[in-house]
């Protein structure tokens, strides 16, 4: 049997990557480890291996503590997640060892046709690192998910507002403050995660066109997005559970004046995607026309 396709879903943040990871993890022809975001190549690029070790260790210990007293099936699931993290820590301990990375991703693949790594931060990597990833095997494929720029921005802002709050809840004023800072250029991480123009320019420069697929978030749930992805990966089609959202943000409407400002700020993203991909979903068109 031929080696499985190595699949990278590289973004965008808050564009359905967690939902997709769950959907493909349940696909009988795919094999994904329980850690959704491995952050391997961005950790190598930016010297953050030690930080990753710290985060994975803390998460592993939290999961291990929940095994005692858990129902049998839940305990078994937790044990798998703990072992996945122990295995991953062994890879991280080796530093830059591409063979170890690939062995981890491929472990347990059996007859799976696709293995992979869903890490949105990879979309921010420089071309040289992306080119390295594209050459890891004879069949490496990349997916970039795009969500309406205004909706993606507001979802990201709400997520950060919840993380920065003392109780993990979204305070409306905190969210508005973060959005205003973003529009002023003071929230770099939020800004670059929604810079479709920069990400697609880098990806398209080094990834062969038949190995890069761009899919709209909106088409995952109300169109043929999942069929496109399955065909791209040469696996049988599934629809996924379109009614279910993973890590959905708290419901909070963006104030109209801020929505107008955000729309004007994001015009270059709408225009670039329209030129590059040739089509915008209806939700994108409505927001773009409202600017």
C-alpha positions as CSV (number, residue, x, y, z in Angstrom):
1,X,0.0,0.0,0.0
2,X,1.3,3.5,-0.9
3,X,2.2,5.8,2.0
4,X,-0.6,8.0,3.1
5,X,-1.1,11.6,2.1
6,X,0.5,14.0,4.5
7,X,-2.1,16.7,5.0
8,X,-1.6,20.2,6.5
9,X,-4.5,22.4,7.4
10,X,-2.8,25.7,7.9
11,X,-5.6,28.1,8.8
12,X,-7.1,30.5,9.1
13,X,-7.7,31.0,12.8
14,X,-11.4,31.0,13.7
15,X,-12.3,29.6,10.3
16,X,-13.5,26.1,11.2
17,X,-10.2,24.2,11.7
18,X,-11.3,22.6,15.0
19,X,-14.5,21.4,13.4
20,X,-12.6,20.0,10.5
21,X,-10.1,18.2,12.7
22,X,-13.0,16.5,14.5
23,X,-14.7,15.6,11.2
24,X,-11.6,14.1,9.6
25,X,-10.6,12.4,12.8
26,X,-13.9,10.4,12.6
27,X,-13.3,9.6,8.9
28,X,-12.4,5.9,8.5
29,X,-9.8,6.7,5.9
30,X,-8.0,9.3,8.0
31,X,-5.7,9.1,11.0
32,X,-5.1,12.2,13.2
33,X,-3.5,12.2,16.6
34,X,-5.7,13.7,19.4
35,X,-3.5,16.9,19.6
36,X,-5.1,19.1,17.0
37,X,-2.4,21.8,16.8
38,X,1.1,20.3,16.9
39,X,2.8,23.7,16.4
40,X,5.9,21.9,15.3
41,X,7.1,24.0,12.4
42,X,6.3,27.4,13.9
43,X,8.0,26.3,17.2
44,X,11.1,25.4,15.2
45,X,11.0,28.6,13.2
46,X,10.7,30.9,16.2
47,X,12.7,28.9,18.8
48,X,9.7,28.0,20.9
49,X,10.2,24.3,21.5
50,X,10.6,24.8,25.2
51,X,7.3,26.7,25.4
52,X,5.6,23.9,23.5
53,X,7.0,21.3,26.0
54,X,5.7,23.4,28.9
55,X,2.2,23.7,27.4
56,X,2.0,20.0,26.3
57,X,3.2,18.8,29.7
58,X,0.6,20.9,31.6
59,X,-2.2,19.6,29.3
60,X,-1.0,16.0,29.7
61,X,-0.9,16.3,33.5
62,X,-4.4,17.8,33.5
63,X,-5.8,14.9,31.4
64,X,-4.0,12.3,33.5
65,X,-5.6,13.7,36.6
66,X,-9.0,13.2,35.2
67,X,-8.6,9.5,34.5
68,X,-9.2,8.3,38.1
69,X,-12.9,8.1,38.7
70,X,-13.9,8.6,35.0
71,X,-16.3,6.2,33.4
72,X,-14.6,3.3,31.6
73,X,-15.0,4.6,28.1
74,X,-14.0,8.1,29.1
75,X,-11.0,6.9,31.0
76,X,-9.9,5.0,27.9
77,X,-10.2,8.1,25.8
78,X,-8.3,10.1,28.3
79,X,-5.5,7.5,28.4
80,X,-5.1,7.8,24.6
81,X,-4.9,11.5,24.8
82,X,-2.3,11.3,27.6
83,X,-0.2,8.8,25.6
84,X,-0.4,11.0,22.5
85,X,1.1,13.8,24.5
86,X,3.8,11.6,26.0
87,X,4.7,10.5,22.5
88,X,4.8,14.1,21.3
89,X,7.0,15.2,24.2
90,X,9.5,12.6,23.1
91,X,9.5,14.2,19.6
92,X,9.9,17.7,21.0
93,X,12.8,16.6,23.2
94,X,14.8,15.8,20.0
95,X,14.5,19.4,18.7
96,X,14.4,19.6,14.9
97,X,14.1,15.9,13.9
98,X,11.8,15.7,10.8
99,X,12.0,11.9,10.9
100,X,10.7,11.8,14.4
101,X,7.9,14.3,13.5
102,X,6.8,12.1,10.6
103,X,7.0,8.9,12.6
104,X,4.7,10.5,15.2
105,X,2.1,11.7,12.6
106,X,2.2,8.3,10.8
107,X,2.0,6.1,13.9
108,X,-1.0,3.9,13.9
109,X,-2.0,4.9,10.4
110,X,-2.6,1.3,9.3
111,X,-4.5,1.5,6.0
112,X,-5.4,5.1,6.4
113,X,-5.1,7.2,3.3
114,X,-4.5,10.5,5.0
115,X,-2.6,11.6,8.1
116,X,-2.1,15.1,9.1
117,X,-1.5,18.2,11.3
118,X,-4.1,20.9,11.7
119,X,-2.2,24.0,12.9
120,X,-3.5,27.4,11.7
121,X,-0.2,29.2,12.8
122,X,1.6,27.4,9.9
123,X,0.0,30.0,7.5
124,X,2.2,32.6,9.1
125,X,5.4,30.7,8.3
126,X,7.9,32.1,5.7
127,X,8.1,30.6,2.3
128,X,11.3,28.6,3.0
129,X,9.7,26.7,5.9
130,X,6.5,26.1,3.9
131,X,8.6,24.7,1.1
132,X,10.3,22.4,3.5
133,X,7.0,21.1,4.7
134,X,5.8,20.6,1.1
135,X,8.8,18.4,0.4
136,X,8.4,16.0,3.4
137,X,7.0,13.2,1.2
138,X,5.9,12.5,-2.3
139,X,2.3,13.5,-1.5
140,X,1.9,16.5,0.7
141,X,-1.3,18.6,0.5
142,X,-2.3,21.9,2.1
143,X,-5.7,23.3,2.9
144,X,-6.4,26.9,3.8
145,X,-9.9,27.8,5.2
146,X,-11.2,31.3,4.8
147,X,-14.0,32.9,6.8
148,X,-15.8,36.2,6.0
149,X,-13.1,38.7,7.2
150,X,-15.5,40.7,9.5
151,X,-17.0,37.6,11.1
152,X,-13.5,36.0,11.5
153,X,-12.1,39.2,13.1
154,X,-15.0,39.5,15.6
155,X,-14.8,35.8,16.5
156,X,-11.1,36.2,17.2
157,X,-11.6,39.3,19.2
158,X,-14.3,37.6,21.3
159,X,-12.0,34.7,21.9
160,X,-9.2,37.0,23.1
161,X,-11.6,38.9,25.3
162,X,-12.7,35.7,27.0
163,X,-9.1,34.6,27.5
164,X,-8.1,37.9,29.0
165,X,-11.1,38.2,31.3
166,X,-10.9,37.0,35.0
167,X,-13.8,34.6,34.6
168,X,-13.3,33.4,31.0
169,X,-16.4,35.3,29.9
170,X,-16.6,37.9,27.1
171,X,-17.0,41.3,28.5
172,X,-18.5,43.5,25.8
173,X,-16.4,46.5,26.6
174,X,-13.2,44.5,26.7
175,X,-14.1,43.0,23.3
176,X,-14.7,46.5,21.9
177,X,-11.4,47.7,23.3
178,X,-9.5,44.8,21.7
179,X,-11.2,45.5,18.4
180,X,-10.3,49.1,18.5
181,X,-6.7,48.3,19.3
182,X,-6.7,45.8,16.4
183,X,-7.9,48.5,14.0
184,X,-5.2,50.8,15.3
185,X,-2.5,48.2,14.6
186,X,-1.9,47.4,18.3
187,X,-3.0,43.8,18.2
188,X,-0.5,42.3,15.8
189,X,-1.4,38.6,16.3
190,X,-5.1,39.2,15.6
191,X,-4.2,41.3,12.6
192,X,-1.9,38.8,10.9
193,X,-4.1,35.8,11.5
194,X,-6.7,37.5,9.3
195,X,-4.3,38.7,6.6
196,X,-5.5,36.4,3.9
197,X,-3.5,38.3,1.2
198,X,-0.2,37.7,2.9
199,X,-0.9,34.1,3.8
200,X,-2.2,33.1,0.3
201,X,0.7,34.9,-1.4
202,X,3.2,32.9,0.6
203,X,1.4,29.6,0.1
204,X,0.8,30.1,-3.6
205,X,4.5,31.0,-4.1
206,X,5.8,27.6,-3.0
207,X,2.9,25.1,-3.0
208,X,2.1,23.5,-6.3
209,X,-1.5,24.5,-7.4
210,X,-2.7,21.0,-7.4
211,X,-1.5,20.5,-3.8
212,X,-3.2,23.6,-2.3
213,X,-6.9,23.9,-1.8
214,X,-8.7,27.0,-0.5
215,X,-12.2,26.5,0.9
216,X,-14.6,29.0,2.4
217,X,-15.8,28.4,6.0
218,X,-19.3,29.2,4.9
219,X,-19.2,26.4,2.3
220,X,-18.4,23.9,5.0
221,X,-21.8,24.2,6.5
222,X,-24.0,25.5,3.6
223,X,-22.3,24.3,0.5
224,X,-20.0,21.7,-1.0
225,X,-16.9,22.6,1.1
226,X,-16.6,19.2,2.7
227,X,-17.1,17.4,-0.6
228,X,-14.3,19.6,-2.0
229,X,-12.0,18.7,0.8
230,X,-12.7,14.9,0.6
231,X,-12.2,14.9,-3.2
232,X,-8.9,16.9,-2.7
233,X,-7.7,14.3,-0.2
234,X,-9.0,11.4,-2.4
235,X,-11.1,10.0,0.4
236,X,-14.8,9.1,0.4
237,X,-17.1,12.0,0.8
238,X,-18.7,12.8,4.2
239,X,-20.9,15.7,5.1
240,X,-19.8,16.1,8.7
241,X,-22.2,17.5,11.3
242,X,-22.9,21.0,9.9
243,X,-25.2,21.9,12.8
244,X,-22.4,21.5,15.4
245,X,-19.7,24.1,16.0
246,X,-16.5,23.5,17.8
247,X,-15.1,26.2,20.1
248,X,-17.9,28.5,19.1
249,X,-17.5,32.0,20.6
250,X,-19.9,33.7,22.9
251,X,-22.8,35.3,21.2
252,X,-22.2,39.1,21.1
253,X,-23.1,41.5,18.3
254,X,-20.5,43.9,17.0
255,X,-21.7,47.5,17.4
256,X,-22.7,49.0,14.1
257,X,-20.0,51.9,14.2
258,X,-17.3,49.4,14.9
259,X,-18.6,47.1,12.2
260,X,-18.4,49.9,9.7
261,X,-14.8,50.7,10.8
262,X,-13.8,47.0,10.6
263,X,-15.3,46.7,7.2
264,X,-13.4,49.6,5.8
265,X,-10.2,48.3,7.4
266,X,-10.7,44.9,5.8
267,X,-11.6,46.0,2.2
268,X,-8.1,44.9,0.9
269,X,-8.8,41.4,2.2
270,X,-12.2,41.2,0.4
271,X,-10.7,42.5,-2.8
272,X,-7.6,40.3,-2.8
273,X,-9.7,37.1,-2.2
274,X,-12.2,38.1,-4.9
275,X,-9.4,38.6,-7.4
276,X,-7.4,35.5,-6.4
277,X,-10.2,32.9,-5.9
278,X,-12.7,34.5,-8.3
279,X,-15.7,34.0,-6.1
280,X,-17.0,35.3,-2.8
281,X,-19.8,33.6,-0.8
282,X,-23.0,35.5,-0.4
283,X,-22.2,36.5,3.2
284,X,-18.9,38.0,2.0
285,X,-20.6,39.9,-0.8
286,X,-23.2,41.4,1.6
287,X,-20.5,42.6,4.0
288,X,-18.3,43.9,1.2
289,X,-21.2,45.9,-0.3
290,X,-22.1,47.3,3.1
291,X,-18.7,48.9,3.4
